[in-house]
Amino acid sequence: MNTDIKFKKAVWIGSICCLAYAGCYTGRNILSAVMPQLIELGNFSESALGTMGSALLLCYGIGQLINGFLGNVIDAKFMVPIGLAVPGIMITIFPFCNSNIIGIIGWGACGFFCSMLWGPMSKVIGENTERKTGRILITLMTTASVIGTLITYLLALIGSSVKNHVLPFVISGTLLLIISLIYYIFSVRMENRGMIKPHPIQSVKKEDVSFIVNIGFISMIIVTMLYGIIRNAVSFWIPTFISQNFSVSSQTAAAISIILPITNILGTFVTMYFARLARYREKFMCMLLFAFSTVMFIIVFLCKTSFAPVSISALFMASAAMTGACNMIFSIYVLHYTDTGLISGITGLFDFTSYISASAASLVFPIILTKSGWSAVCAVWTAVTILGTGFSLLAMKTDKAHMLD
């Protein structure tokens, strides 16, 4: 294929996937960003909002498993728009809801439908671009998710500044509806022009199962679960941690939290730079990133309620490292399985495990917080990254996924 045509195809595929994923994260993170304001207003208790967040992560994780495998057989041009439009409607009407039960069900459903994006779009990228291009595009999708989170914090800051908690939800929901329509229109257009072609599931030989069902593959799943706790559950609580641990207003917490997505973007590209130097040994990079996060969380633990700039900076850098670990898994590791035709399902499986662990952690954190305070929570975060370092090392020694290339 002509180089110009390849480039044009990559740009179009990357553009619609990144736009969709940025929109997904704008909607998915709006509850976390606005949570300090909702607590201040007394609309919902910390426990209720924590349960809603847990329902979101739990259903997102379960949805990743289900929709990941459905993405192997159902066209992304249908799954992605539905995965944006339904949450868009739910997010728009949420601020007019005053029922804990409805809120929990609504955010759970929101999480499930949002899970229709990652697996199917990873399949589109993996099967319609070259490996090097796919790695770049999935890295850009990770960046797009961070940009979506940044937009979320900006919306929360606007809502807090004008004392209107409804506005961020309405804008976010409307944005998802618009992006849903854009994705469908351009996806159909690209399919008609031959830029996107469906790939059938290939039969996996019996001897190939050893590459999947082995201690290395299981170790990588555990690594994914552990980074998921930090990247998703901890990130969900960061605005509230800043607000409560350092006794600042929701507006100040929202303003500070805007820096987090920027840090995560930098973390993604810095990680890819070092990954290139390390010859794209993703498991080795995960080990380094978890070790770095351990040091950062120790700093947060030692600072406690003092030295806010140092503590928050360390917290943000730990989050950035885990965003980098996420990118190592999905832009390098998962692509080893491209030729099986099962990439959407395998991607969904890994995302499922990361969000199941994050959901469980989101339920546990409020309990620890109530009984022992933020210091105990920080100690748990540190323990998670220590485990992540160990399992990354184990995966380095045992996983053979690279042999599928």
FIKE-403044 format. One record per atom (N, C-alpha, C, O): residue in three letters; z, y, x. Coordinates in steps of 0.1 Angstrom, whole numbers, plus 5000, padded with zeros to 4 digits. Atoms other than C-alpha are relative to their C-alpha. Example, Ala and Ser with C-alpha at 12.3 -4.5 7.8 and 13.67 -1.06 7.14 Angstrom:
ALA500049885009;ALA507849555123;ALA500050125009;ALA500750125019;SER500049894991;SER507149895137;SER500850114992;SER500950224997;
END
This chain:
MET500049885008;MET500050005000;MET500050135009;MET500750135019;ASN500149874993;ASN499150355012;ASN501450065002;ASN502250064992;THR498649944997;THR502150535029;THR500350114990;THR501550124985;ASP499749895009;ASP501750835006;ASP500449954986;ASP501250014979;ILE499750065013;ILE501750614975;ILE501449945000;ILE502249964990;LYS498750064999;LYS504850434987;LYS501150115000;LYS502150094993;PHE499049895000;PHE506650764994;PHE500150064986;PHE501250094981;LYS500049945013;LYS505650904960;LYS500849914990;LYS501649954982;LYS499350105009;LYS506850584942;LYS501550005003;LYS502350004994;ALA498650004997;ALA510150594961;ALA500750124995;ALA501850124990;VAL499549885005;VAL510650954952;VAL500350004985;VAL501350044980;TRP499950015015;TRP510050894915;TRP501149914996;TRP502049944987;ILE498950105004;ILE512250584913;ILE501350055004;ILE502350054996;GLY498849954996;GLY514950744933;GLY500550124992;GLY501750134989;SER499649885008;SER514951064913;SER500649974986;SER501650024983;ILE499550035013;ILE515350914879;ILE501349915000;ILE502249934992;CYS498850084999;CYS517950664891;CYS501250085004;CYS502350074999;CYS499049924995;CYS519950924909;CYS500550104988;CYS501750124987;LEU499649915011;LEU519851164879;LEU500849924989;LEU501849974984;ALA499350085010;ALA520950884855;ALA501449975005;ALA502449974997;TYR498650044995;TYR523850774878;TYR500950125002;TYR502150115000;ALA499249885000;ALA525051134883;ALA500550034987;ALA501750074985;GLY499549985014;GLY525151174846;GLY501049904995;GLY502049944989;CYS499050105003;CYS527050844842;CYS501350045005;CYS502350034998;TYR498749974994;TYR529750954866;TYR500650144994;TYR501850154994;THR499549875006;THR529951304850;THR500849964987;THR501950024984;GLY499350045012;GLY530851134817;GLY501249915003;GLY502249924996;ARG498950114997;ARG532950844832;ARG501250065006;ARG502350015003;ASN498849944994;ASN535251074851;ASN500650124993;ASN501650184998;ILE499549885007;ILE535751354826;ILE501449994996;ILE502250094996;LEU498650025004;LEU538951204813;LEU501050025011;LEU502050095009;SER499149994988;SER540551184848;SER500150155003;SER501250205006;ALA500049864995;ALA539551544856;ALA500750094990;ALA501450194995;VAL499349925010;VAL540851694823;VAL501449964997;VAL502150034990;MET498750065003;MET543951474822;MET501250095003;MET502150104994;PRO498949914998;PRO546351734838;PRO500150104989;PRO501250144984;GLN500049905011;GLN545351984811;GLN500449944987;GLN501250004980;LEU499650065012;LEU545751734783;LEU501549975000;LEU502149984990;ILE498550034999;ILE549251644796;ILE500850134998;ILE501850134991;GLU499449875002;GLU550152014798;GLU500050044985;GLU501050104980;LEU500149975014;LEU548952064762;LEU500849914991;LEU501149944979;GLY499350095008;GLY550851764750;GLY499149924990;GLY499749864981;ASN500950075009;ASN547751614734;ASN500349855000;ASN500349784990;PHE499750144998;PHE548551274748;PHE501049995011;PHE501150075020;SER499150034989;SER551251124770;SER499449955012;SER498249905012;GLU500650064988;GLU550751014806;GLU499749854998;GLU498749805002;SER500150145002;SER551250654795;SER498749974991;SER497949884995;ALA501250025009;ALA548550684767;ALA498750035008;ALA497849955007;LEU501249974993;LEU546050854790;LEU499849905011;LEU498649865014;GLY500150114990;GLY546750594817;GLY499449884994;GLY498649815000;THR500550115007;THR546050324792;THR498550024996;THR497749924997;MET501549975002;MET542750494782;MET499249985012;MET498149935012;GLY500750014988;GLY541850514818;GLY499849855004;GLY498849815010;SER500150154997;SER542650144823;SER499049934991;SER498349854996;ALA501050065009;ALA540650054792;ALA498650035005;ALA497749955004;LEU501349954995;LEU537750254806;LEU499549915012;LEU498449865013;LEU500350084988;LEU537850074840;LEU499949854997;LEU499049785003;LEU500150145003;LEU538549734825;LEU498749964993;LEU498049874997;CYS501250035007;CYS535649744801;CYS498750035008;CYS497749975007;TYR501049974991;TYR533449904827;TYR499749885010;TYR498649845012;GLY500150124991;GLY534249604850;GLY499449884993;GLY498549814998;ILE500550115008;ILE533649344823;ILE498550024997;ILE497749934998;GLY501449975003;GLY530449524813;GLY499149985012;GLY497949945011;GLN500850024988;GLN529249514849;GLN499649865002;GLN498449835005;LEU500350154999;LEU529449134849;LEU499049964989;LEU498049904992;ILE500950045011;ILE527749094815;ILE498750075001;ILE497650015001;ASN501249935000;ASN525249374818;ASN499249985013;ASN498050005014;GLY500750034988;GLY524549284854;GLY499149884999;GLY497949895003;PHE500850125002;PHE523248944844;PHE499050024989;PHE497949974990;LEU501049965010;LEU521549084813;LEU498950085007;LEU497750075003;GLY501049924993;GLY519749324837;GLY499049925007;GLY498049975011;ASN501050094994;ASN518049024853;ASN498849974990;ASN497749944995;VAL501150035009;VAL516048974821;VAL499650114990;VAL498650104984;ILE500349895009;ILE516249294800;ILE499650125009;ILE500250165019;ASP500649894992;ASP514149594812;ASP501050125001;ASP501750154991;ALA499149894998;ALA516149884827;ALA499650124991;ALA500550204988;LYS500449885008;LYS514150134806;LYS500750004987;LYS500750104980;PHE499350005012;PHE516050014776;PHE501550005002;PHE502250084995;MET498650004998;MET519449944791;MET500650135005;MET501750175000;VAL499449884995;VAL519950264810;VAL500150114990;VAL501250174989;PRO499949905011;PRO519150504781;PRO501149984990;PRO501950074986;ILE498950045009;ILE521550314758;ILE501350025007;ILE502350075001;GLY498849994992;GLY524150314786;GLY500450145002;GLY501650175005;LEU499749864999;LEU523950694787;LEU500350064986;LEU501250154985;ALA500049945013;ALA523450784750;ALA501349974993;ALA501950064987;VAL498850045007;VAL526350594735;VAL501250075005;VAL502050124998;PRO498949934995;PRO528950724759;PRO499950154998;PRO500950224996;GLY500249865002;GLY527451074755;GLY500650044986;GLY501250144985;ILE499549975014;ILE528251064717;ILE501549995000;ILE502250074994;MET498550025001;MET531750924722;MET500850105008;MET501850155003;ILE499449904992;ILE532651174749;ILE500050134993;ILE501050214993;THR500149875008;THR531551464727;THR501050014989;THR501550114987;ILE499149995012;ILE533751364698;ILE501449975004;ILE502349994996;PHE498650044996;PHE536851254719;PHE501050114998;PHE502150094993;PRO499049905001;PRO538551594721;PRO500450044985;PRO501550114983;PHE499649985013;PHE538651604683;PHE500849884994;PHE501249884982;CYS499250125004;CYS540551274682;CYS501550025004;CYS501750075015;ASN498649994997;ASN544351264681;ASN500849874999;ASN502049874998;SER499450135001;SER544950894679;SER499949925013;SER498849925019;ASN500050074988;ASN545950694709;ASN499249874999;ASN498449845008;ILE500850125002;ILE544450374695;ILE498550025000;ILE497849955007;ILE501549975000;ILE541050534688;ILE499650045014;ILE498550015018;GLY500349964987;GLY541150694722;GLY499849895010;GLY498949895018;ILE500150124991;ILE541750364740;ILE498849924997;ILE498149885006;ILE501250075004;ILE539050194720;ILE498750075004;ILE497850015009;GLY501249924997;GLY536650474725;GLY499750015015;GLY498549995019;TRP500250004986;TRP537150494762;TRP499649875006;TRP498949855016;GLY500350134996;GLY536950124765;GLY498549974997;GLY497849925006;ALA501450025004;ALA533550124747;ALA499150095009;ALA498050055013;CYS500749924991;CYS532450414769;CYS499849945013;CYS498749945019;GLY500150074987;GLY533250214800;GLY499049894999;GLY498249875009;PHE500950115001;PHE531249914787;PHE498650055000;PHE497749995007;PHE501449955001;PHE528150114779;PHE499550065013;PHE498450055017;CYS500449944987;CYS528250304812;CYS499749905010;CYS499049925020;SER500350104990;SER528149974830;SER498649944999;SER498249855006;MET501450055002;MET524549924818;MET499150065011;MET497950035011;LEU500949934991;LEU523250134847;LEU499849945013;LEU498749915018;TRP500050034985;TRP524150014882;TRP499249875003;TRP498349875011;GLY500750124997;GLY522849654881;GLY498550014997;GLY497749985006;PRO501449995003;PRO519549714863;PRO499350105009;PRO498150075013;MET500749904992;MET518750024884;MET499949955015;MET499049975022;SER500150064987;SER519649834916;SER498949905001;SER498249895011;LYS501150105001;LYS517149564905;LYS498750075001;LYS497850035009;VAL501349934999;VAL514449824900;VAL499750055014;VAL498650045019;ILE500249954987;ILE515049974934;ILE499849885010;ILE498849895018;GLY500150114991;GLY515449644952;GLY498749935000;GLY498249885010;GLU501250085002;GLU512349484938;GLU498750085000;GLU497650035001;ASN501149925000;ASN510049784938;ASN499850095013;ASN499050185013;THR500049924987;THR510749934973;THR500249915011;THR500749805010;GLU499750074988;GLU510949815008;GLU501550005003;GLU502250094998;ARG498550014998;ARG514349715022;ARG500650135006;ARG501650175001;LYS499549884994;LYS514750025044;LYS500150114989;LYS501050194989;THR500049905011;THR513750245014;THR501049984990;THR501750074985;GLY498950035009;GLY516050064991;GLY501350035004;GLY502250084997;ARG498749964994;ARG518950115014;ARG500250154999;ARG501350194996;ILE499949865001;ILE518250485014;ILE500250054986;ILE501150134983;LEU499949965014;LEU517850514977;LEU501349964994;LEU501950044986;ILE498750035005;ILE521050324969;ILE501150095006;ILE502150124999;THR499149914994;THR522850544994;THR500050134992;THR501050204990;LEU500249885007;LEU521450844975;LEU500649984986;LEU501150084980;MET499350025013;MET522650684942;MET501550015001;MET502250074992;THR498649984997;THR526150664957;THR500350155001;THR501350194995;THR499849854999;THR525851034966;THR499950064986;THR500650154983;ALA500249955013;ALA524551104931;ALA501349984991;ALA501750074983;SER498750035008;SER527750944916;SER501150105004;SER501950144996;VAL499049914995;VAL529851174938;VAL499650144995;VAL500550224991;ILE500449875005;ILE527751474927;ILE500450014985;ILE500950114980;GLY499650015014;GLY528351364891;GLY501550034998;GLY502050104989;THR498549975000;THR532151364898;THR500350145003;THR501250204997;LEU499849864997;LEU531851704913;LEU499850094988;LEU500550184985;ILE500349935013;ILE530251834881;ILE501249994991;ILE501550084984;THR498850035009;THR533151674862;THR501250105003;THR501750164994;TYR498949924996;TYR535751864882;TYR499750154998;TYR500650234994;LEU500449865003;LEU533752194878;LEU500250034985;LEU500750134981;LEU499849995014;LEU533752134841;LEU501550014996;LEU501950094987;ALA498550005003;ALA537552064841;ALA500550145004;ALA501450194997;LEU499549874995;LEU538152384861;LEU499650114990;LEU500450204987;ILE500549905010;ILE536052584836;ILE500949994987;ILE501350094982;GLY499250025012;GLY537952434807;GLY501450055001;GLY502050114992;SER498649964997;SER541352494823;SER500050165001;SER501050224997;SER500049864998;SER540352854832;SER499950084987;SER500550184985;VAL500149935013;VAL539352944796;VAL500949954990;VAL500849984978;LYS499050065009;LYS542152744781;LYS499349924989;LYS499849934977;ASN500850085011;ASN539652514762;ASN499749865006;ASN498849845014;HIS500150144995;HIS540052144768;HIS498849934993;HIS498449824998;VAL501250075007;VAL537152064743;VAL498750025008;VAL497949935008;LEU501349964994;LEU534452244763;LEU499549905011;LEU498349865010;PRO500550104990;PRO534251994793;PRO499549874994;PRO498549824999;PHE500450125006;PHE533951694770;PHE498650024993;PHE497849944994;VAL501249975008;VAL531251854748;VAL498850025010;VAL497749965008;ILE501149974991;ILE529151974778;ILE499649865007;ILE498449835008;SER500250134993;SER529551634796;SER499249904991;SER498249844995;GLY500750095009;GLY528551434765;GLY498650044997;GLY497749964996;THR501449955002;THR525551654758;THR499149975011;THR497949945010;LEU500850034987;LEU524351614794;LEU499649865000;LEU498449835004;LEU500350145000;LEU524451244790;LEU498849974991;LEU497949894994;LEU501150025010;LEU522251254759;LEU498750055005;LEU497749985003;ILE501349944995;ILE519651474776;ILE499549915011;ILE498349885011;ILE500450084989;ILE519551254807;ILE499549864995;ILE498549815001;SER500550125006;SER519150944785;SER498650014996;SER497849924999;LEU501449985005;LEU515951084770;LEU499150015012;LEU498049955012;ILE500849984988;ILE514651194804;ILE499749875007;ILE498549845011;TYR500250134993;TYR515150844820;TYR499049924992;TYR498149864999;TYR500950095008;TYR513350664791;TYR498650055002;TYR497749975004;ILE501449954999;ILE510350894792;ILE499449985013;ILE498249935014;PHE500650024987;PHE509850884829;PHE499949855004;PHE499049825012;SER500050144997;SER510650514832;SER498749944994;SER498049865000;VAL501250055006;VAL507850434807;VAL498850045007;VAL497849975009;ARG501249944993;ARG505450664824;ARG499849935014;ARG498649905017;MET500150064987;MET506150504858;MET499549854999;MET498849805007;GLU500450145002;GLU505750154844;GLU498549994996;GLU497849905001;ASN501450005004;ASN502450244828;ASN499150035013;ASN497949985013;ARG500849974988;ARG501250374862;ARG500249895011;ARG499649905022;GLY499850114990;GLY502350054880;GLY501050025011;GLY501049955021;MET499049974990;MET505150214900;MET501249904999;MET501849875009;ILE499050095003;ILE507649984884;ILE499549874994;ILE498849884984;LYS500550135005;LYS506849614879;LYS501249904999;LYS502049895008;PRO498950105002;PRO509249344865;PRO499749885009;PRO498649845012;HIS500050124991;HIS510049054889;HIS500749884993;HIS501949904988;PRO499350125006;PRO510848704875;PRO501149955009;PRO501149975021;ILE498950064992;ILE514048524885;ILE499449885008;ILE498749805002;GLN500550114992;GLN513248294914;GLN501049884999;GLN502249914998;SER499150114999;SER514647944915;SER500750005013;SER500150015024;VAL499350004988;VAL517447924940;VAL500249855004;VAL500849774997;LYS499950144995;LYS517347604961;LYS501549965001;LYS502450045003;LYS498650055000;LYS520447384960;LYS500750035013;LYS501950065014;GLU499449984987;GLU521047424997;GLU500450155002;GLU501250185011;ASP499749864998;ASP521047804993;ASP501350044994;ASP501950154996;VAL498849975006;VAL524147794972;VAL501150025010;VAL502150095008;SER499049994989;SER526147755004;SER500250155005;SER501250195010;PHE499949864996;PHE525348125011;PHE500850084991;PHE501350194994;ILE499249925010;ILE527048234979;ILE501449944999;ILE502450024999;VAL498750065003;VAL529847984973;VAL500649965013;VAL500649845017;ASN499350034987;ASN531748015006;ASN501150105002;ASN501150204995;ILE498849924998;ILE534848175020;ILE499650145004;ILE500350245001;GLY500549874996;GLY532748465034;GLY499750084988;GLY500050204987;PHE500349935012;PHE531348555000;PHE501250044992;PHE501350154987;ILE498749975007;ILE534748524984;ILE500850115007;ILE501450205000;SER499349894993;SER536248745011;SER499350144997;SER500150234996;MET500749875003;MET533549015004;MET500450044985;MET500550164983;ILE499649965014;ILE534548994967;ILE501450065000;ILE501650164993;ILE498749944999;ILE538149054976;ILE500050145007;ILE500750235003;VAL500149874994;VAL537149344999;VAL499550104989;VAL500050214989;THR500549915011;THR535249484969;THR501150044990;THR501250154986;MET498949985009;MET538349444947;MET501050115006;MET501550194999;LEU499049914994;LEU540549624972;LEU499450145002;LEU500250245000;TYR500649875000;TYR538149914978;TYR499950064986;TYR500150184985;GLY500049965014;GLY537849934940;GLY501250074996;GLY501250164988;ILE498749945003;ILE541550004937;ILE500150145005;ILE500550234998;ILE499949874994;ILE541350294960;ILE498950104995;ILE499350214991;ARG501149915004;ARG537950444950;ARG500150034986;ARG499750144982;ASN500049985014;ASN538450404913;ASN501450044994;ASN501650144988;ALA498649985006;ALA542150374903;ALA500750125006;ALA501250205000;VAL499349894993;VAL543550604930;VAL499350134997;VAL499950234994;SER500749885003;SER540750854924;SER500350064986;SER500350184984;PHE499749965014;PHE541550854887;PHE501350085000;PHE501450174991;TRP498749935000;TRP545050964895;TRP500250125010;TRP501250195009;ILE499949894990;ILE544351214923;ILE500350144994;ILE501250214999;PRO499749865005;PRO544251534901;PRO501550004995;PRO502150114997;THR498650015005;THR547551424885;THR501050005011;THR502150065011;PHE499250014988;PHE549051334919;PHE500250145006;PHE501350185009;ILE499949874994;ILE548251684932;ILE500850094991;ILE501650174996;SER499349915009;SER549551854901;SER501549975000;SER502350065001;GLN498650035002;GLN552851664899;GLN500749995014;GLN501850045015;ASN499350024987;ASN553651584936;ASN500250135007;ASN501250155014;PHE499849874994;PHE553151944947;PHE500350114990;PHE500250234994;SER499649905011;SER554152114914;SER499150114999;SER499550235000;VAL501049905002;VAL550952304908;VAL499449994986;VAL499649884980;SER500650005013;SER549152394876;SER498849914999;SER498249875009;SER501250085002;SER546352194861;SER498850075005;SER497850015010;GLN501249924996;GLN543952474869;GLN499949995016;GLN498849985021;THR500050014985;THR545052464906;THR499649865005;THR498849855014;ALA500350144996;ALA544852084907;ALA498549984998;ALA497949915006;ALA501550015002;ALA541252104892;ALA499250075011;ALA498250015016;ALA500749924989;ALA540252364918;ALA500049925013;ALA499049915020;ILE499950084987;ILE541552154947;ILE499249874999;ILE498649835009;SER500750135001;SER540051834933;SER498550015001;SER497849925004;ILE501549974998;ILE536551994935;ILE499649965014;ILE498549925017;ILE500350034986;ILE536751934972;ILE499849855002;ILE499149815011;LEU500150154998;LEU537151554968;LEU498649954999;LEU498249885009;PRO501450055000;PRO533551484957;PRO499250055013;PRO498449975018;ILE500749954988;ILE532251704986;ILE500449915012;ILE499549885020;THR499550084989;THR534451505010;THR499349864999;THR499049805009;ASN500650145002;ASN533051174995;ASN498650005004;ASN498149905009;ILE501449994996;ILE529451295000;ILE499949995015;ILE499149925020;LEU500050004986;LEU530151365036;LEU500449865006;LEU499849825015;GLY499650134996;GLY531951035039;GLY498849904999;GLY498749815008;THR501150105002;THR528850845026;THR499050025011;THR498649915017;PHE501049984990;PHE526451005051;PHE500549975014;PHE499849925023;VAL499450034987;VAL528850985080;VAL500149855002;VAL499849805013;THR500050154999;THR529350615073;THR498749945003;THR498649855011;MET501350054998;MET525650555071;MET499550025015;MET498849945021;TYR500349974986;TYR525250725105;TYR500649905009;TYR499949855018;PHE499350094991;PHE527850505121;PHE499549854997;PHE499549775006;ALA500550135003;ALA526450205103;ALA498749975007;ALA498449865012;ARG501250014993;ARG523050265119;ARG500349975015;ARG499749895021;LEU499550034986;LEU524850275153;LEU500549865002;LEU500349805012;ALA499450145000;ALA526549945144;ALA498949904996;ALA499349794993;ARG501150095004;ARG523049795135;ARG500349944986;ARG500049834984;TYR499950045015;TYR523949785098;TYR500949884998;TYR500649804989;ARG499050115002;ARG526849535103;ARG501050054989;ARG502050114993;GLU499249955011;GLU528349615069;GLU501449965000;GLU502350034996;LYS498750055000;LYS531349395072;LYS500950065011;LYS502150095009;PHE499349934990;PHE532349545105;PHE500350144996;PHE501450194999;MET499749865005;MET532049895090;MET501150004990;MET501950094990;CYS498950005010;CYS534249795061;CYS501349985006;CYS502350055002;MET498750014993;MET536949685085;MET500450135006;MET501650165005;LEU499649874994;LEU536850015103;LEU500450104989;LEU501350184991;LEU499749905011;LEU536850215070;LEU501349974994;LEU502150064991;PHE498750035006;PHE539850025056;PHE501150045010;PHE502150095006;ALA499049964990;ALA541750075089;ALA500250155001;ALA501350195002;PHE499949855001;PHE540950445088;PHE500850054988;PHE501750134989;SER499349975013;SER542150465052;SER501549975001;SER502350044996;THR498650034998;THR545350295062;THR500850115007;THR501950155003;VAL499449894993;VAL546150565087;VAL500250124992;VAL501250194992;MET499949885008;MET545350835062;MET501149984989;MET501850084987;PHE499050025011;PHE547650685035;PHE501450005007;PHE502450045000;ILE498749994993;ILE550450655061;ILE500450145001;ILE501650185000;ILE499749864999;ILE550151025066;ILE500450064987;ILE501450144986;VAL499649965013;VAL550251085029;VAL501449964997;VAL502250044991;PHE498750055003;PHE553350875026;PHE501150075008;PHE502150115003;LEU499049924992;LEU555151055055;LEU500150144996;LEU501250204997;CYS500049865005;CYS554251395041;CYS500950024987;CYS501550124985;LYS499349995013;LYS555751315007;LYS499750124992;LYS498550144989;THR500349885008;THR556151644988;THR499850125009;THR499650235005;SER500249894991;SER555751855020;SER498650005006;SER497949905005;PHE501350004992;PHE552751965041;PHE498849974991;PHE498049884994;ALA501050035009;ALA550451975011;ALA498650005006;ALA497849905003;PRO501450014995;PRO547252065030;PRO499749885008;PRO498649825007;VAL500250124991;VAL547751775055;VAL499949884991;VAL499049804993;SER499950115009;SER548651535027;SER498749984992;SER498249874991;ILE501250005009;ILE545751625004;ILE498849975009;ILE497949905004;SER501250034992;SER543251625033;SER500049855004;SER498949795004;ALA500050144996;ALA544351275044;ALA499649914988;ALA498949824989;LEU500350075012;LEU544151155008;LEU498550014997;LEU497949904993;PHE501449985003;PHE540651295004;PHE499249925010;PHE498149865007;MET500750084990;MET539551135037;MET500049854998;MET499149785001;ALA499950155004;ALA540850795026;ALA499049974989;ALA498449864989;SER500950025011;SER538850834994;SER498650005005;SER497849925001;ALA501350004994;ALA535750925014;ALA499749885007;ALA498549835007;ALA500250124992;ALA536150625036;ALA499749884990;ALA498849804993;MET500250115010;MET536350395005;MET498650024993;MET498049924988;THR501449975005;THR533150564991;THR499049945010;THR498049895006;GLY500950054990;GLY531550475024;GLY500049845000;GLY499049785001;ALA499950145001;ALA532850115020;ALA499149954988;ALA498549844989;CYS500850045012;CYS531250094985;CYS498650005004;CYS497849915000;ASN501449994996;ASN527950215000;ASN499649885009;ASN498549845009;MET500350114991;MET528149945027;MET499749874992;MET498849804996;ILE500250125008;ILE528449675001;ILE498750004992;ILE498049904991;PHE501250005009;PHE525749794977;PHE498750045006;PHE497750015001;SER501249964994;SER523249955000;SER499549905011;SER498449915016;ILE500350104990;ILE523349675026;ILE500349864996;ILE499449784996;TYR499650145002;TYR525249365017;TYR499349944988;TYR498749834989;VAL500650065012;VAL523949304981;VAL498549995002;VAL498049894996;LEU501550014999;LEU520349364992;LEU499649885008;LEU498449855008;HIS500350134993;HIS520549045013;HIS499549904989;HIS498849814993;TYR500350095010;TYR520148874979;TYR498850044992;TYR498549984981;THR501149955007;THR517049064968;THR498949894996;THR498549894985;ASP501150095003;ASP514548774971;ASP500449894990;ASP499549814986;THR499650105009;THR516648554948;THR499650044986;THR499549954977;GLY500349965013;GLY515648764918;GLY501250024992;GLY501150064980;LEU498749995007;LEU519348774909;LEU500850125004;LEU502050135001;ILE499249894994;ILE520249104925;ILE500850084989;ILE501950124992;SER499349925010;SER521249274892;SER501349924996;SER502349994995;GLY498850085003;GLY523648984884;GLY501050005011;GLY502250015008;ILE499150004988;ILE525148974919;ILE500650145001;ILE501850155004;THR499449865000;THR525549354919;THR501050024989;THR502150074991;GLY499149995011;GLY527149334885;GLY501349925003;GLY502449974999;LEU498850074997;LEU529549064897;LEU500950085010;LEU502150085008;PHE499149934990;PHE530749274927;PHE500650134993;PHE501750164995;ASP499549885007;ASP531049584905;ASP501149964990;ASP502150034989;PHE499050065010;PHE532949374879;PHE501449995007;PHE502450035002;THR498750024993;THR535549274905;THR500750135004;THR501950145004;SER499449874995;SER536049624918;SER500750074988;SER501750144990;TYR499449935012;TYR536749764883;TYR501149924993;TYR502049984987;ILE498950085006;ILE538849474871;ILE501350035008;ILE502450055002;SER498849974991;SER541249534901;SER500450144998;SER501650174998;ALA499749865002;ALA541049914895;ALA500750014987;ALA501750094985;SER499449995014;SER541949864858;SER501449955001;SER502350014995;ALA498650064998;ALA544949644867;ALA500950105007;ALA502050125004;ALA499349914992;ALA546049894893;ALA500450134992;ALA501550184993;SER499749885008;SER545750184868;SER501149984990;SER501850084986;LEU498950035008;LEU548150004846;LEU501450005007;LEU502450035002;VAL498850024992;VAL550649934874;VAL500550135006;VAL501750155006;PHE499649874994;PHE550650284890;PHE501050084992;PHE502050134997;PRO499149935007;PRO552350454861;PRO501449944999;PRO502450014999;ILE498850075000;ILE555050184861;ILE500850035013;ILE502050065012;ILE499449974987;ILE555750234898;ILE500450145001;ILE501550175006;LEU499749864999;LEU555550604894;LEU501350044992;LEU502150114997;THR498849985008;THR558150604866;THR501349955006;THR502350025006;LYS498850064994;LYS560550384885;LYS500450055013;LYS501650065017;SER499849974986;SER560150494921;SER499450125005;SER499750165016;GLY500649884995;GLY558050804923;GLY498749985008;GLY498349875010;TRP501250004993;TRP554950894942;TRP500049945013;TRP499049885018;SER499850064987;SER556250774975;SER499749855000;SER499049795008;ALA500350155001;ALA556250414963;ALA498649974997;ALA498049875001;VAL501550025004;VAL552750454948;VAL499250015013;VAL498349935015;CYS500749994988;CYS551550574982;CYS500249885009;CYS499349845017;ALA499850124992;ALA553150274999;ALA499149894995;ALA498649815003;VAL500950115006;VAL551150044975;VAL498650035005;VAL497949945009;TRP501449974996;TRP547950234984;TRP499849955015;TRP498849905018;THR500050044986;THR548750175021;THR499849855002;THR499149805010;ALA500050145000;ALA549349805015;ALA498649944996;ALA498149855002;VAL501450045005;VAL545949774997;VAL499050015012;VAL498249925014;THR501049984989;THR544049915027;THR500349915012;THR499349875019;ILE499750094990;ILE545849695051;ILE499449864997;ILE498849805006;LEU500650135004;LEU544749385031;LEU498550015001;LEU497949925006;GLY501449984999;GLY541249535030;GLY499549985014;GLY498449925017;THR500450024986;THR541149545068;THR500049855004;THR499049815010;GLY499950144997;GLY542249185070;GLY498849924994;GLY498249835001;PHE501050085007;PHE539749045045;PHE498650045005;PHE497749965005;SER501349964994;SER536849255061;SER499849925013;SER498749885016;LEU500150084987;LEU537649085094;LEU499749854997;LEU498949795004;LEU500350145004;LEU537648745077;LEU498649984996;LEU497949884999;ALA501450015004;ALA534248815061;ALA499150015012;ALA498149945012;MET500949994988;MET532848915095;MET499949865007;MET498849835012;LYS500050124993;LYS533748575108;LYS499449884992;LYS498949784998;THR500450115008;THR532648365079;THR498750024991;THR498149924987;ASP501149975009;ASP529948535057;ASP498749985006;ASP498550025017;LYS501350034995;LYS526348425061;LYS498950064992;LYS497750014992;ALA501049945009;ALA524548645036;ALA498850055007;ALA497650055002;HIS501149954992;HIS522448805063;HIS498949905003;HIS497849945006;MET501050104996;MET520748475069;MET499049984989;MET498049914991;LEU501050005011;LEU518948515035;LEU498850095003;LEU497850074997;ASP501149904997;ASP516848805049;ASP498849935007;ASP497850005009;
END
